[in-house]
Amino acid sequence: MRLNIDDEARESSSPVLVIVGIIDWSTLEQFRSALSRRLTGPRPSLVVDLSGMLSWSPQAQHVLALAASAARLHGGQLEVTGLTTVPRWQANSSGQDDVLDLIR
């Protein structure tokens, strides 16, 4: 399956990472790399837009939670927007409560 990851211009100071597709074993490393590239430096800040994501694995949810923790440890933040019905259900079912806490 193909995963599209794009940066989006935004008026605020936080860059936006737009995810479209499915994050599974075949695209997990692409997702992990995209997050780590954008969360470098002091006080990293990133918004992850998941409105185009169709499905994600528990491993992908864990990667997102780890990225948010790493951002907080360096004085920054990671916000998640646009989690649609199926991915939200998957996060609820996997017990990844820390991922659901990131959503605004």
N, C-alpha and C positions, 0 to 999 in steps of 0.2 A: 504494500500500500504506500502511497505517496503522502508525504507530509510537507506542507508549504509553511515556511517561516519567513515572515517579512517584518521589517521595521516600518513603523507608521509615524508620520510627523504629527506632533501634538503641541498645543499651545503651552501646556505646562512644562515644567522642567524635567519631568520623568519621561524617558523614552518608552515607546509602546512596542511590544513584541506580539505580533499577530500570528496565531496558530490556526491552521486550516488542515483538516484531515483527521487521521487516526494516529495516536501514539501507542505503538505496541513494540514488541521485541525488535522489529525491523527498523523502527524509526527512533527508538529510545536514545541512542547515542547522538543522533542529530539534534534532538530536543535538549539533551544534557549540554551539549557543546554550545548551542545557541544561548542558553541561560548563562553558562559560565563566561562566555565572551562578553556579555552585557553587564555582568555583575562584578567587574574588576575595579580596583581602585578604592580609595576611601569613600565612605558614605554612598555606596551604590544605590541607585533608585531605578526601579523598573516596574512598568505595568504590563501584565501578560493578559492579552485579550484572547479568550478561549471561545468566543461566540461562533467561530467556524469549525471548532473541533467536534468531530462526530463521536469519538470514543477514545478512552485511554485506559491503560492497564494500571493495576495497583503500583507497579514499579515506576511508571511515569508520575503518578501522584506522589510517590515517595521522593522522586527527584525534585519535583516542584517544592515540596515541603523542606527538603534539605537546602535548596537554593534560597528560600525565604529565610531560613535560620542563618545561613551564611551571610546574607545581606544584613540582617539585624546585628550579627556579631561585629560587623564592620561599620555599624552606625547608620546603615541605610534601611531600605524597605523594598519589599516586593508586594505588589497588589495584583489581585486576579479579578478580572471582569468577564462578564458574558458567559458564564458557565450554563450551558443549556440543560434540558431535562435529562437526557440519557447520561451524559457525563456526571451530572450531579447525583443521579441515582447510583452510578458506579462508585462514586466517592463515598456515598452513604453506605453502600453495601460492603465496601472494602474496609470500613472502619478507620479511614484516614481523616479523622476529625480535624487534624491540624490543617489539612488542605481546605476544608470548608470554612475554617476560621479566616482564611486569607481573602475570601470573596467579599467584594463590596457591592 
